[in-house]
Amino acid sequence: VQLVESGGGLVQAGGSLRLSCAASGFTFSNYAMSWYRQAPEKERELVARITSAGVTMNYADSVKGRFTISRDNAKNTVYLQMNSLKPEDTAVYYCFVQAYNHWGQGTQVTVSS
């Protein structure tokens, strides 16, 4: 199982980024996928989750209305579109597949004020 995140970077407050997570080593379309984040000196927290067919999405209250999780099962990729970014969104963002308890390496998102 492998999860490889990309798309992080430095952005000003109010800006946007799209994270991608390319999956391999398992039947991607069979499993729900999640994005988590961990800010310095804070616990890792769930940001968004999407079911296997992409029918149901759940979000942390702190990102509702600003972030959108989606997936392309033909490309074995899950995305996180992040709009109206705030400095408090600064964190390392991780892709996670619960069925295999497997994390990606993470991608840094930094939002400047």
TAVENKA-V617543 format. One record per residue. RES is the residue in three letters. SS is DSSP state (H for helix, E for strand, C for the rest). Layout:
RES;SS
RES;SS
This chain:
VAL;C
GLN;E
LEU;E
VAL;E
GLU;E
SER;E
GLY;C
GLY;C
GLY;E
LEU;E
VAL;E
GLN;E
ALA;C
GLY;C
GLY;C
SER;C
LEU;E
ARG;E
LEU;E
SER;E
CYS;E
ALA;E
ALA;E
SER;E
GLY;C
PHE;C
THR;C
PHE;H
SER;H
ASN;H
TYR;C
ALA;C
MET;E
SER;E
TRP;E
TYR;E
ARG;E
GLN;E
ALA;C
PRO;C
GLU;C
LYS;C
GLU;C
ARG;C
GLU;E
LEU;E
VAL;E
ALA;E
ARG;E
ILE;E
THR;C
SER;C
ALA;C
GLY;C
VAL;C
THR;C
MET;E
ASN;E
TYR;E
ALA;C
ASP;C
SER;C
VAL;C
LYS;C
GLY;C
ARG;C
PHE;E
THR;E
ILE;E
SER;E
ARG;E
ASP;E
ASN;C
ALA;C
LYS;C
ASN;C
THR;E
VAL;E
TYR;E
LEU;E
GLN;E
MET;E
ASN;C
SER;C
LEU;C
LYS;C
PRO;H
GLU;H
ASP;H
THR;C
ALA;E
VAL;E
TYR;E
TYR;E
CYS;E
PHE;E
VAL;E
GLN;H
ALA;H
TYR;H
ASN;C
HIS;E
TRP;E
GLY;C
GLN;C
GLY;C
THR;E
GLN;E
VAL;E
THR;E
VAL;E
SER;E
SER;C
